[in-house]
Amino acid sequence: MEIYIGFDPGGDDRFGWAVCSPKGHILHVLATGRAVHAKEATTRALSEASSKGMVVGVGIDAPLFWTEGGGRDVDNLVRRAIRQLGAPSPGGTVQHINALRGACLVQGVLTANLLHKQFSGIAITESHPKALLYLLGIANRQRHAASVSLADLSSYVVCDANCVGQHERDAVLGAFTALAQRERRQGWINLFEREGKPVVPFDYPVAYWMPWDLVKKHEAT
């Protein structure tokens, strides 16, 4: 069975993780939880995954590449798109990478490194769960991303686990992004390839898969 893992790096007890497997184009959530740091999150997630199947994709809600000028062009594209879709604070939803807290920046990189050591050929993509909710039309001007639960995502995921928290939800959406990357879902592209001169802190490929058709459709002119 194919396994996709998502991570939502944060501070103590705010590091969400999720282990999922696809049923067609819908993701079945097998287990979720929260951890204190990258080591605990990856250990717990991989422990759950080891008895269920083969890990083939990972989505991490944290930057996996930078630019020498600071801000990333692809983040500007996503901000403009979600502004059109009703995000009340696009700059808060898709924050400038130099404004992010250390827990997100450092723990995301550590998570990617830990997974690459375990599975050298694994596909790892950056994810952006809250922006994704706007792009998929689940969050909007009337319903902001913070109020969306996994129960509202039945067209994309089904959850048998105890998936109650926002950190777990964002981890599940990271796994969903990894699934879209793996199957090269129609309308999605690797935004990493749209960044002019990305700086990558790894010696292996990284990616940033998002539904480009929706970004392009809703981007302000």
Backbone as a chain_set.jsonl record, in Angstrom:
{"seq": "MEIYIGFDPGGDDRFGWAVCSPKGHILHVLATGRAVHAKEATTRALSEASSKGMVVGVGIDAPLFWTEGGGRDVDNLVRRAIRQLGAPSPGGTVQHINALRGACLVQGVLTANLLHKQFSGIAITESHPKALLYLLGIANRQRHAASVSLADLSSYVVCDANCVGQHERDAVLGAFTALAQRERRQGWINLFEREGKPVVPFDYPVAYWMPWDLVKKHEAT", "coords": {"N": [[0.843, -1.196, 0.0], [0.537, 2.211, -0.853], [1.927, 4.915, 0.948], [1.452, 8.158, 2.199], [2.865, 10.899, 3.809], [2.272, 13.689, 5.879], [3.444, 16.804, 7.233], [3.262, 19.353, 9.68], [5.129, 21.62, 10.72], [5.823, 23.11, 13.894], [5.787, 24.701, 17.135], [6.316, 23.451, 20.527], [4.329, 20.636, 21.034], [2.832, 21.368, 18.884], [3.393, 20.429, 16.475], [2.215, 19.025, 13.851], [1.422, 15.809, 12.441], [0.682, 13.38, 9.904], [-0.424, 10.271, 8.631], [-1.216, 8.735, 5.662], [-3.186, 7.087, 3.068], [-3.981, 6.554, -0.365], [-7.301, 6.273, -1.715], [-8.305, 5.752, -4.63], [-8.654, 8.918, -5.975], [-8.996, 10.115, -3.588], [-7.833, 10.76, -0.317], [-7.114, 8.598, 2.291], [-7.097, 8.919, 5.668], [-4.991, 7.541, 7.973], [-3.648, 7.743, 10.419], [-2.963, 10.254, 12.863], [-1.289, 12.907, 14.654], [0.37, 14.919, 17.199], [3.506, 16.477, 17.837], [6.62, 17.373, 19.479], [8.956, 18.138, 18.217], [10.995, 17.837, 15.179], [12.311, 15.312, 15.132], [10.778, 13.698, 16.88], [8.278, 13.832, 15.588], [8.775, 12.691, 13.02], [9.648, 10.143, 13.792], [7.375, 9.061, 15.079], [5.469, 9.175, 13.029], [6.655, 7.562, 11.028], [6.75, 5.171, 12.408], [4.045, 4.521, 12.567], [3.555, 4.303, 9.837], [5.154, 2.164, 9.014], [3.962, -0.313, 9.444], [1.948, -0.352, 7.676], [2.442, 0.135, 4.961], [4.351, 1.275, 2.072], [6.265, 4.176, 2.203], [5.904, 6.771, -0.029], [5.674, 9.434, -0.641], [5.977, 12.793, 0.624], [4.715, 15.667, 2.255], [5.501, 18.881, 3.389], [4.71, 21.51, 5.484], [6.342, 24.012, 5.241], [8.96, 26.299, 4.258], [11.101, 25.109, 1.691], [12.98, 26.091, 0.093], [14.811, 29.083, -0.75], [15.338, 32.551, -1.722], [17.944, 34.707, -2.882], [17.281, 37.347, -2.722], [15.463, 37.532, -0.72], [12.298, 37.609, -0.566], [10.03, 35.304, -2.207], [9.13, 34.8, -5.569], [7.088, 33.028, -6.289], [5.53, 32.874, -4.013], [4.374, 35.384, -4.03], [2.697, 35.111, -6.258], [0.848, 33.221, -5.296], [-0.244, 34.629, -3.134], [-1.569, 36.764, -4.436], [-3.511, 35.329, -5.792], [-5.065, 34.081, -3.718], [-6.005, 36.329, -2.462], [-7.936, 37.235, -4.248], [-9.743, 35.27, -3.821], [-10.794, 35.689, -1.367], [-9.24, 35.607, 0.963], [-8.584, 37.098, 4.025], [-6.19, 38.195, 4.887], [-3.777, 37.943, 2.97], [-0.974, 38.195, 3.146], [-0.55, 37.286, 5.685], [-1.483, 34.709, 5.589], [0.116, 33.487, 3.609], [3.063, 33.841, 4.493], [5.895, 36.059, 4.358], [9.03, 34.602, 3.841], [11.122, 35.446, 5.454], [9.856, 36.32, 7.669], [8.836, 34.246, 9.073], [8.451, 32.075, 11.927], [11.092, 30.564, 13.812], [10.612, 27.869, 14.5], [9.068, 26.811, 12.45], [10.674, 27.27, 10.149], [13.239, 26.029, 10.723], [12.551, 23.459, 11.736], [11.144, 22.392, 9.61], [13.119, 22.045, 7.617], [14.797, 20.268, 9.001], [13.074, 18.082, 9.229], [12.753, 17.325, 6.519], [15.389, 16.532, 5.977], [15.737, 14.366, 7.776], [13.898, 12.544, 6.732], [14.885, 12.141, 4.166], [17.279, 10.856, 4.737], [16.295, 8.458, 5.637], [14.796, 7.503, 3.487], [16.162, 7.617, 0.613], [15.354, 8.187, -2.007], [12.902, 9.417, -1.877], [10.02, 11.393, -2.717], [9.726, 14.729, -1.944], [7.751, 17.445, -1.087], [7.134, 20.897, -0.64], [4.373, 22.247, 1.12], [1.311, 24.148, 1.329], [-1.044, 24.466, 3.305], [-3.21, 26.242, 4.226], [-3.433, 28.208, 2.221], [-4.031, 26.471, 0.166], [-6.605, 25.651, 0.849], [-8.13, 27.9, 0.166], [-7.635, 28.002, -2.597], [-8.83, 25.661, -3.442], [-11.419, 26.292, -3.074], [-12.705, 25.824, -0.704], [-12.27, 27.357, 1.583], [-13.239, 30.791, 1.864], [-14.511, 34.158, 1.306], [-16.556, 34.267, 3.194], [-16.049, 32.116, 4.799], [-13.349, 31.522, 6.556], [-10.018, 30.107, 6.451], [-9.231, 29.149, 8.96], [-11.513, 28.153, 10.144], [-12.149, 25.819, 8.906], [-12.567, 22.345, 8.995], [-11.388, 18.897, 9.025], [-13.623, 17.422, 8.476], [-14.933, 18.909, 6.62], [-13.697, 18.382, 4.279], [-14.428, 16.265, 2.667], [-14.525, 15.68, -0.043], [-11.968, 15.331, -0.733], [-10.446, 14.061, 1.275], [-10.804, 11.297, 3.544], [-11.437, 10.485, 6.876], [-10.645, 8.239, 9.36], [-9.306, 8.321, 11.639], [-8.564, 10.065, 14.767], [-8.932, 13.044, 14.027], [-8.818, 15.936, 14.922], [-7.617, 18.442, 15.365], [-6.237, 21.63, 14.187], [-3.544, 21.544, 13.479], [-3.152, 18.868, 12.862], [-4.937, 18.724, 10.739], [-3.656, 20.399, 8.848], [-1.378, 18.907, 8.44], [-2.462, 16.646, 7.204], [-3.338, 17.843, 4.819], [-0.867, 18.433, 3.789], [0.016, 15.839, 3.189], [-1.873, 15.293, 1.231], [-1.069, 17.093, -0.751], [1.362, 15.905, -1.372], [0.426, 13.562, -2.538], [-0.803, 14.654, -4.826], [1.473, 15.57, -6.104], [2.833, 13.151, -6.587], [1.105, 11.761, -8.332], [1.021, 13.559, -10.301], [-1.146, 15.383, -10.6], [-3.78, 16.616, -12.607], [-3.747, 20.003, -13.576], [-2.17, 20.833, -11.51], [1.09, 22.077, -10.687], [4.678, 22.173, -10.307], [5.665, 24.661, -8.44], [8.186, 25.413, -7.701], [9.738, 25.325, -9.979], [9.038, 27.651, -11.185], [10.301, 29.642, -9.894], [12.775, 32.077, -10.169], [15.655, 32.147, -9.386], [16.191, 29.988, -7.322], [17.351, 29.159, -4.028], [18.597, 26.354, -2.616], [18.76, 24.452, 0.313], [19.608, 21.826, 0.343], [21.043, 18.71, -0.903], [19.501, 17.29, -2.599], [16.557, 16.855, -4.688], [13.897, 19.241, -4.329], [10.481, 20.402, -4.051], [7.476, 22.292, -4.846], [4.452, 21.874, -4.932], [1.398, 22.971, -6.219], [-2.042, 23.802, -7.042], [-1.844, 25.018, -9.986], [-3.511, 25.873, -12.13], [-5.617, 27.006, -10.772], [-4.341, 28.998, -9.324], [-3.451, 30.633, -11.407], [-5.879, 31.277, -12.626], [-7.183, 32.85, -10.722], [-5.448, 34.838, -10.104], [-4.702, 38.228, -9.557], [-4.804, 40.801, -12.007]], "CA": [[0.0, 0.0, 0.0], [1.267, 3.474, -0.879], [1.734, 5.764, 2.117], [1.843, 9.56, 2.082], [2.962, 11.5, 5.132], [2.282, 15.141, 5.921], [3.966, 17.407, 8.456], [2.971, 20.767, 9.914], [6.076, 22.001, 11.77], [5.475, 24.192, 14.805], [6.451, 24.643, 18.432], [6.025, 22.323, 21.398], [2.99, 20.053, 20.923], [2.125, 22.012, 17.771], [3.998, 19.868, 15.275], [1.268, 18.022, 13.39], [1.841, 14.798, 11.47], [-0.42, 12.548, 9.432], [-0.087, 9.137, 7.774], [-2.399, 8.562, 4.806], [-3.071, 6.221, 1.902], [-5.034, 6.933, -1.306], [-8.375, 5.432, -2.226], [-8.564, 6.506, -5.839], [-8.104, 10.272, -5.855], [-9.278, 10.586, -2.231], [-6.824, 10.307, 0.63], [-7.631, 7.976, 3.505], [-6.234, 9.259, 6.802], [-4.814, 6.354, 8.809], [-3.221, 8.116, 11.77], [-2.473, 11.621, 13.018], [-0.856, 13.236, 16.002], [1.191, 16.117, 17.363], [4.798, 16.196, 18.448], [7.342, 18.528, 20.0], [10.017, 18.543, 17.297], [11.087, 17.046, 13.952], [12.696, 13.937, 15.417], [9.623, 12.971, 17.422], [7.23, 13.757, 14.571], [9.13, 11.704, 12.0], [9.695, 8.82, 14.42], [6.014, 8.583, 15.308], [4.809, 8.976, 11.739], [7.236, 6.401, 10.359], [6.339, 3.997, 13.162], [2.691, 4.204, 12.097], [3.588, 3.947, 8.421], [5.922, 0.938, 8.759], [3.093, -1.491, 9.483], [0.823, -0.153, 6.767], [2.823, 0.146, 3.557], [5.6, 1.912, 1.668], [6.196, 5.639, 2.116], [6.297, 7.188, -1.379], [5.606, 10.876, -0.79], [5.905, 13.583, 1.855], [4.449, 17.089, 2.126], [5.909, 19.599, 4.595], [4.222, 22.894, 5.503], [7.465, 24.883, 5.6], [9.771, 26.588, 3.076], [12.195, 24.191, 1.384], [13.965, 26.821, -0.704], [14.819, 30.517, -0.53], [15.95, 33.34, -2.786], [18.942, 35.614, -2.321], [16.651, 38.641, -2.494], [14.533, 37.467, 0.412], [10.982, 37.102, -0.903], [9.944, 34.382, -3.331], [8.148, 35.203, -6.573], [5.943, 32.118, -6.296], [4.652, 33.245, -2.905], [3.591, 36.531, -4.489], [1.641, 34.58, -7.126], [-0.186, 32.584, -4.469], [-0.911, 35.684, -2.361], [-2.509, 37.478, -5.299], [-4.621, 34.436, -6.095], [-5.972, 33.883, -2.585], [-6.671, 37.61, -2.205], [-9.12, 37.235, -5.087], [-10.658, 34.25, -3.317], [-11.367, 36.099, -0.101], [-8.365, 35.535, 2.137], [-8.595, 38.439, 4.621], [-4.815, 38.677, 5.065], [-2.909, 37.072, 2.166], [0.387, 38.241, 3.656], [-0.503, 36.491, 6.903], [-1.69, 33.311, 5.204], [1.368, 33.096, 2.955], [3.978, 34.814, 5.076], [7.24, 36.235, 3.812], [9.851, 33.584, 4.511], [11.972, 36.068, 6.477], [9.019, 36.674, 8.807], [8.365, 33.032, 9.715], [9.087, 31.693, 13.179], [12.156, 29.583, 13.682], [10.114, 26.497, 14.603], [8.631, 26.393, 11.119], [11.804, 27.262, 9.217], [14.263, 25.052, 11.051], [11.996, 22.116, 11.879], [10.792, 21.898, 8.287], [14.355, 21.581, 6.994], [15.234, 19.076, 9.724], [12.168, 16.994, 8.852], [13.127, 16.882, 5.177], [16.664, 15.816, 6.06], [15.523, 13.09, 8.446], [13.194, 11.642, 5.818], [15.774, 11.794, 3.062], [18.226, 9.867, 5.246], [15.58, 7.197, 5.765], [14.352, 7.093, 2.147], [16.971, 8.525, -0.213], [14.703, 8.564, -3.259], [11.521, 9.83, -1.641], [9.59, 12.691, -3.253], [9.374, 15.655, -0.867], [7.245, 18.718, -1.584], [6.612, 21.923, 0.255], [2.924, 22.392, 1.009], [0.8, 25.368, 1.95], [-2.422, 24.031, 3.539], [-4.25, 27.273, 4.316], [-3.614, 28.752, 0.873], [-4.683, 25.429, -0.618], [-8.039, 25.671, 1.154], [-8.732, 28.956, -0.663], [-7.522, 27.637, -4.006], [-9.789, 24.593, -3.708], [-12.768, 26.822, -2.91], [-13.292, 25.404, 0.575], [-12.271, 28.624, 2.333], [-13.653, 31.915, 1.017], [-14.739, 35.404, 2.065], [-17.464, 34.011, 4.311], [-15.527, 31.054, 5.645], [-11.9, 31.606, 6.532], [-9.323, 28.821, 6.552], [-9.142, 28.702, 10.35], [-12.755, 27.5, 10.565], [-12.338, 24.602, 8.119], [-12.103, 21.123, 9.65], [-11.255, 17.773, 8.106], [-14.959, 16.97, 8.092], [-15.354, 19.711, 5.469], [-12.835, 18.048, 3.147], [-14.803, 14.906, 2.265], [-14.277, 15.473, -1.472], [-10.531, 15.123, -0.918], [-9.912, 13.129, 2.26], [-11.726, 10.651, 4.475], [-10.652, 10.31, 8.094], [-11.112, 7.313, 10.384], [-8.525, 8.598, 12.847], [-9.025, 11.178, 15.587], [-8.304, 14.19, 13.348], [-9.631, 17.05, 15.398], [-6.911, 19.711, 15.488], [-5.809, 22.334, 12.99], [-2.202, 21.095, 13.112], [-3.341, 17.589, 12.193], [-5.566, 19.023, 9.447], [-2.647, 20.923, 7.933], [-0.505, 17.788, 8.092], [-3.205, 15.851, 6.216], [-3.286, 18.558, 3.552], [0.486, 18.222, 3.281], [0.016, 14.513, 2.56], [-2.668, 15.418, 0.005], [-0.188, 17.746, -1.718], [2.331, 14.888, -1.803], [-0.295, 12.688, -3.466], [-0.95, 15.388, -6.084], [2.796, 15.546, -6.732], [3.157, 11.786, -7.026], [0.292, 11.391, -9.489], [1.037, 14.704, -11.234], [-2.574, 15.672, -10.76], [-4.08, 17.607, -13.635], [-3.954, 21.358, -13.085], [-1.15, 21.14, -10.507], [2.46, 22.119, -11.181], [5.731, 22.398, -9.328], [5.975, 26.087, -8.442], [9.639, 25.574, -7.565], [10.278, 25.549, -11.316], [8.684, 29.009, -11.595], [11.15, 30.587, -9.158], [13.907, 32.401, -11.038], [16.956, 31.685, -8.897], [15.992, 29.447, -5.978], [18.486, 28.684, -3.239], [18.138, 25.119, -1.966], [19.717, 24.053, 1.345], [19.748, 20.376, 0.316], [21.712, 18.164, -2.075], [18.522, 16.443, -3.281], [15.496, 17.692, -5.259], [12.72, 19.636, -3.563], [9.402, 20.835, -4.925], [6.419, 23.091, -4.216], [3.307, 21.583, -5.79], [0.143, 23.662, -5.939], [-2.935, 23.785, -8.211], [-1.489, 26.189, -10.772], [-4.658, 26.358, -12.905], [-6.419, 27.862, -9.891], [-3.524, 30.18, -9.049], [-3.464, 31.455, -12.61], [-7.248, 31.742, -12.87], [-7.625, 33.837, -9.735], [-4.42, 35.85, -9.868], [-5.127, 39.579, -9.955], [-4.037, 41.373, -13.107]], "C": [[0.88, 1.247, 0.0], [0.907, 4.326, 0.338], [2.252, 7.162, 1.821], [1.814, 10.164, 3.479], [2.99, 13.013, 4.997], [2.768, 15.645, 7.261], [3.615, 18.891, 8.49], [3.875, 21.245, 11.044], [5.607, 23.197, 12.594], [6.247, 24.037, 16.102], [6.048, 23.421, 19.224], [4.555, 21.919, 21.306], [2.155, 20.738, 19.841], [2.688, 21.552, 16.427], [3.088, 18.732, 14.806], [1.881, 17.045, 12.402], [0.643, 13.935, 11.092], [0.114, 11.472, 8.494], [-1.336, 8.767, 6.986], [-2.109, 7.594, 3.668], [-4.219, 6.545, 0.952], [-6.068, 5.841, -1.534], [-8.866, 6.13, -3.485], [-7.895, 7.859, -5.726], [-8.386, 10.884, -4.482], [-8.261, 9.973, -1.275], [-7.486, 9.785, 1.902], [-6.647, 8.238, 4.64], [-6.182, 8.069, 7.757], [-4.436, 6.69, 10.239], [-2.751, 9.561, 11.763], [-1.997, 11.826, 14.448], [-0.101, 14.549, 16.019], [2.454, 15.752, 18.125], [5.443, 17.495, 18.911], [8.361, 19.048, 18.989], [10.089, 17.554, 16.133], [11.392, 15.578, 14.226], [11.511, 13.13, 15.925], [8.548, 12.789, 16.356], [7.545, 12.696, 13.521], [9.161, 10.295, 12.577], [8.297, 8.247, 14.586], [5.292, 8.303, 13.989], [5.341, 7.728, 11.036], [6.905, 5.106, 11.092], [4.943, 3.55, 12.74], [2.724, 3.689, 10.662], [4.197, 2.571, 8.181], [5.052, -0.305, 8.711], [1.974, -1.434, 8.442], [1.205, -0.175, 5.292], [4.134, 0.857, 3.319], [5.402, 3.419, 1.537], [6.736, 6.068, 0.751], [6.273, 8.696, -1.565], [5.418, 11.583, 0.532], [5.612, 15.036, 1.503], [4.735, 17.791, 3.441], [5.466, 21.054, 4.496], [5.316, 23.812, 6.048], [8.28, 25.145, 4.339], [10.918, 25.589, 2.915], [13.205, 24.817, 0.436], [13.779, 28.313, -0.464], [15.256, 31.238, -1.794], [16.927, 34.317, -2.131], [18.365, 36.986, -2.026], [15.642, 38.649, -1.367], [13.211, 36.834, 0.048], [10.998, 36.21, -2.135], [8.84, 34.83, -4.29], [6.904, 34.323, -6.523], [4.99, 32.408, -5.135], [3.796, 34.454, -3.283], [2.454, 36.09, -5.392], [0.495, 34.016, -6.303], [-0.941, 33.633, -3.659], [-1.95, 36.409, -3.207], [-3.731, 36.618, -5.604], [-5.59, 34.305, -4.92], [-6.628, 35.191, -2.151], [-7.979, 37.685, -3.006], [-10.184, 36.267, -4.571], [-11.142, 34.532, -1.902], [-10.502, 35.955, 1.123], [-8.242, 36.922, 2.752], [-7.204, 39.037, 4.782], [-3.873, 37.762, 4.288], [-1.468, 37.046, 2.655], [0.549, 37.489, 4.961], [-0.682, 35.011, 6.617], [-0.448, 32.743, 4.543], [2.419, 34.112, 3.387], [5.288, 34.885, 4.296], [8.169, 35.294, 4.567], [10.776, 34.173, 5.567], [11.182, 36.484, 7.711], [8.531, 35.445, 9.571], [9.133, 32.734, 10.999], [10.107, 30.588, 12.943], [11.671, 28.149, 13.716], [9.707, 25.97, 13.242], [9.827, 26.245, 10.186], [12.772, 26.119, 9.497], [13.706, 23.637, 11.099], [11.569, 21.531, 10.539], [11.996, 21.322, 7.568], [14.856, 20.301, 7.674], [14.375, 17.868, 9.358], [12.529, 16.436, 7.483], [14.424, 16.073, 5.215], [16.517, 14.449, 6.71], [14.866, 12.081, 7.514], [14.078, 11.215, 4.661], [16.82, 10.768, 3.502], [17.583, 8.488, 5.317], [15.202, 6.624, 4.404], [15.022, 8.021, 1.133], [16.266, 8.987, -1.484], [13.304, 9.109, -3.103], [11.241, 11.213, -2.239], [9.106, 13.565, -2.102], [8.918, 16.968, -1.483], [6.892, 19.644, -0.436], [5.097, 21.972, 0.069], [2.511, 23.715, 1.641], [-0.698, 25.175, 2.204], [-3.47, 25.132, 3.534], [-4.488, 27.95, 2.962], [-4.339, 27.746, 0.003], [-6.19, 25.411, -0.375], [-8.76, 26.75, 0.346], [-8.72, 28.559, -2.132], [-8.518, 26.538, -4.381], [-11.232, 25.052, -3.53], [-13.457, 26.413, -1.631], [-13.33, 26.58, 1.542], [-12.6, 29.746, 1.358], [-13.877, 33.144, 1.88], [-15.623, 35.178, 3.283], [-16.9, 32.994, 5.305], [-14.004, 31.036, 5.546], [-11.275, 30.247, 6.828], [-9.319, 28.276, 7.979], [-10.381, 27.934, 10.805], [-13.034, 26.206, 9.801], [-11.763, 23.405, 8.871], [-11.965, 20.01, 8.616], [-12.614, 17.239, 7.655], [-15.483, 17.727, 6.877], [-14.607, 19.337, 4.196], [-13.166, 16.689, 2.548], [-14.612, 14.635, 0.775], [-12.821, 15.121, -1.74], [-9.941, 14.108, 0.042], [-11.047, 12.514, 3.066], [-10.905, 10.235, 5.681], [-11.329, 9.357, 9.062], [-10.408, 7.571, 11.712], [-9.141, 9.764, 13.619], [-8.362, 12.463, 15.09], [-9.021, 15.473, 13.737], [-8.93, 18.405, 15.339], [-6.485, 20.307, 14.166], [-4.417, 21.89, 12.549], [-2.263, 19.744, 12.39], [-3.974, 17.802, 10.813], [-4.532, 19.493, 8.443], [-1.658, 19.836, 7.526], [-1.174, 16.889, 7.05], [-3.167, 16.527, 4.85], [-1.876, 18.511, 2.949], [0.6, 16.875, 2.585], [-0.773, 14.535, 1.26], [-1.855, 16.084, -1.1], [0.843, 16.76, -2.254], [1.689, 13.907, -2.775], [-0.451, 13.36, -4.826], [0.376, 15.424, -6.842], [3.081, 14.185, -7.344], [2.388, 11.407, -8.293], [0.262, 12.477, -10.562], [-0.385, 15.081, -11.62], [-2.801, 16.798, -11.75], [-4.376, 18.971, -13.01], [-2.96, 21.782, -12.021], [0.215, 21.204, -11.191], [3.412, 22.335, -10.011], [6.137, 23.867, -9.391], [7.461, 26.365, -8.245], [10.268, 25.91, -8.916], [9.953, 26.943, -11.848], [9.516, 30.066, -10.88], [12.434, 30.813, -9.958], [15.234, 31.825, -10.61], [16.811, 31.15, -7.473], [17.296, 28.995, -5.329], [17.995, 27.506, -2.409], [19.176, 24.668, -0.943], [19.948, 22.545, 1.411], [20.559, 19.958, -0.906], [20.808, 17.163, -2.795], [17.354, 17.323, -3.737], [14.393, 18.025, -4.244], [11.687, 20.184, -4.541], [8.409, 21.666, -4.133], [5.187, 22.955, -5.116], [2.052, 22.289, -5.289], [-0.727, 23.606, -7.191], [-2.777, 25.049, -9.053], [-2.657, 26.739, -11.568], [-5.496, 27.31, -12.066], [-5.656, 29.114, -9.512], [-3.632, 31.141, -10.224], [-4.833, 32.065, -12.861], [-7.614, 32.899, -11.977], [-6.576, 34.907, -9.43], [-4.899, 37.211, -10.368], [-4.239, 40.086, -11.092], [-3.517, 42.733, -12.699]], "O": [[1.847, 1.334, 0.756], [-0.262, 4.443, 0.708], [3.339, 7.336, 1.269], [0.863, 9.966, 4.235], [3.65, 13.555, 4.11], [2.546, 15.016, 8.296], [3.664, 19.585, 7.475], [3.454, 21.278, 12.2], [5.067, 24.165, 12.059], [7.247, 23.32, 16.156], [5.503, 22.465, 18.672], [3.658, 22.745, 21.477], [0.925, 20.696, 19.875], [2.49, 22.191, 15.394], [3.181, 17.611, 15.305], [2.757, 17.41, 11.618], [-0.295, 13.783, 11.875], [0.99, 11.73, 7.668], [-2.392, 8.516, 7.568], [-0.954, 7.316, 3.343], [-5.334, 6.789, 1.413], [-5.753, 4.651, -1.543], [-9.738, 6.996, -3.422], [-6.706, 7.946, -5.417], [-8.051, 12.044, -4.24], [-7.881, 8.811, -1.414], [-8.317, 10.464, 2.506], [-5.491, 7.82, 4.571], [-7.21, 7.643, 8.284], [-4.854, 6.003, 11.172], [-2.203, 10.036, 10.768], [-2.272, 11.015, 15.333], [0.051, 15.21, 14.991], [2.462, 14.838, 18.949], [4.878, 18.577, 18.753], [8.604, 20.252, 18.91], [9.352, 16.569, 16.094], [10.79, 14.696, 13.614], [11.265, 12.016, 15.463], [7.971, 11.708, 16.235], [6.681, 11.893, 13.17], [8.742, 9.348, 11.912], [8.059, 7.081, 14.271], [4.587, 7.302, 13.861], [4.565, 6.931, 10.51], [6.791, 4.053, 10.465], [4.684, 2.357, 12.577], [2.006, 2.751, 10.315], [3.801, 1.879, 7.243], [5.377, -1.258, 8.003], [1.158, -2.35, 8.342], [0.36, -0.478, 4.45], [4.936, 1.027, 4.237], [4.491, 3.88, 0.85], [7.88, 5.77, 0.409], [6.804, 9.196, -2.557], [4.788, 11.056, 1.449], [6.193, 15.579, 0.563], [4.269, 17.355, 4.493], [5.807, 21.748, 3.539], [5.223, 24.319, 7.167], [8.299, 24.307, 3.438], [11.615, 25.267, 3.877], [14.166, 24.168, 0.022], [12.716, 28.751, -0.025], [15.515, 30.606, -2.818], [16.756, 34.703, -0.974], [18.887, 37.713, -1.181], [15.029, 39.681, -1.092], [13.001, 35.651, 0.315], [11.866, 36.34, -2.998], [7.746, 35.195, -3.86], [5.789, 34.815, -6.694], [3.781, 32.209, -5.259], [2.629, 34.538, -2.899], [1.354, 36.636, -5.306], [-0.674, 34.29, -6.572], [-2.159, 33.535, -3.512], [-3.073, 36.642, -2.759], [-4.853, 37.122, -5.666], [-6.802, 34.407, -5.104], [-7.694, 35.169, -1.536], [-9.001, 38.144, -2.495], [-11.372, 36.427, -4.85], [-11.827, 33.703, -1.303], [-10.985, 36.162, 2.236], [-7.829, 37.852, 2.059], [-7.055, 40.259, 4.812], [-3.234, 36.892, 4.881], [-0.808, 36.009, 2.594], [1.66, 37.093, 5.315], [-0.114, 34.161, 7.303], [-0.008, 31.643, 4.878], [2.631, 35.122, 2.716], [5.722, 33.919, 3.67], [8.101, 35.2, 5.792], [11.178, 33.465, 6.491], [11.763, 36.95, 8.691], [7.88, 35.582, 10.607], [10.303, 33.091, 11.14], [9.995, 29.794, 12.008], [12.241, 27.289, 13.044], [9.971, 24.812, 12.916], [9.978, 25.225, 9.514], [13.085, 25.332, 8.603], [14.316, 22.712, 10.564], [11.621, 20.316, 10.346], [11.918, 20.245, 6.977], [15.286, 19.364, 7.002], [14.889, 16.761, 9.196], [12.603, 15.22, 7.303], [14.533, 15.042, 4.551], [17.111, 13.475, 6.246], [15.229, 10.905, 7.506], [14.028, 10.065, 4.224], [17.203, 9.902, 2.715], [18.242, 7.474, 5.085], [15.275, 5.414, 4.188], [14.498, 9.094, 0.832], [16.556, 10.073, -1.986], [12.584, 9.252, -4.091], [12.112, 12.083, -2.262], [8.189, 13.189, -1.371], [9.622, 17.542, -2.313], [6.409, 19.207, 0.609], [4.602, 21.758, -1.038], [3.273, 24.322, 2.394], [-1.528, 25.652, 1.43], [-4.517, 24.98, 2.905], [-5.632, 28.231, 2.605], [-5.176, 28.126, -0.816], [-6.965, 25.179, -1.303], [-9.883, 26.533, -0.109], [-9.71, 28.766, -2.834], [-8.995, 26.495, -5.515], [-12.164, 24.295, -3.8], [-14.66, 26.627, -1.476], [-14.323, 26.773, 2.244], [-12.28, 29.665, 0.172], [-13.483, 33.174, 3.046], [-15.446, 35.842, 4.304], [-17.232, 33.012, 6.491], [-13.448, 30.579, 4.547], [-11.919, 29.357, 7.382], [-9.396, 27.064, 8.177], [-10.309, 27.148, 11.749], [-14.059, 25.565, 10.033], [-10.62, 23.439, 9.328], [-12.378, 20.168, 7.467], [-12.731, 16.669, 6.57], [-16.376, 17.244, 6.181], [-14.859, 19.918, 3.141], [-12.292, 16.029, 1.985], [-14.544, 13.475, 0.368], [-12.474, 14.669, -2.831], [-9.03, 13.367, -0.328], [-12.103, 13.12, 3.247], [-9.807, 9.698, 5.537], [-12.438, 9.615, 9.532], [-10.846, 7.108, 12.765], [-10.117, 10.37, 13.176], [-7.364, 12.916, 15.65], [-9.764, 16.03, 12.93], [-9.606, 19.431, 15.269], [-6.38, 19.612, 13.156], [-4.138, 21.863, 11.35], [-1.526, 19.506, 11.434], [-3.598, 17.146, 9.842], [-4.527, 19.034, 7.301], [-1.157, 19.838, 6.402], [-0.517, 16.425, 6.118], [-2.983, 15.858, 3.833], [-1.722, 18.546, 1.728], [1.207, 16.772, 1.519], [-0.395, 13.876, 0.291], [-1.942, 15.682, -2.261], [1.164, 16.773, -3.442], [2.33, 13.468, -3.729], [-0.256, 12.723, -5.861], [0.402, 15.321, -8.068], [3.521, 14.09, -8.49], [2.947, 10.809, -9.212], [-0.414, 12.35, -11.582], [-0.761, 15.094, -12.792], [-2.098, 17.809, -11.732], [-5.143, 19.082, -12.053], [-2.903, 22.957, -11.661], [0.469, 20.479, -12.153], [3.001, 22.635, -8.89], [6.87, 24.272, -10.293], [7.939, 27.446, -8.59], [11.219, 26.689, -8.987], [10.526, 27.372, -12.849], [9.448, 31.248, -11.217], [13.096, 29.86, -10.37], [15.876, 31.099, -11.369], [17.26, 31.791, -6.522], [18.212, 28.515, -5.997], [17.082, 27.648, -1.596], [20.349, 24.516, -1.284], [20.432, 22.038, 2.422], [20.745, 20.745, -1.834], [21.292, 16.292, -3.516], [17.181, 18.427, -3.22], [14.017, 17.194, -3.417], [11.985, 20.404, -5.715], [8.485, 21.741, -2.907], [4.92, 23.816, -5.954], [1.697, 22.218, -4.113], [-0.213, 23.385, -8.287], [-3.492, 26.031, -8.853], [-2.796, 27.957, -11.681], [-6.023, 28.299, -12.575], [-6.249, 30.186, -9.39], [-3.879, 32.332, -10.037], [-4.942, 33.225, -13.259], [-8.284, 33.835, -12.415], [-6.8, 35.78, -8.59], [-5.436, 37.324, -11.47], [-3.039, 39.811, -11.111], [-2.839, 43.396, -13.484]]}, "num_chains": 1, "name": "protein.A"}
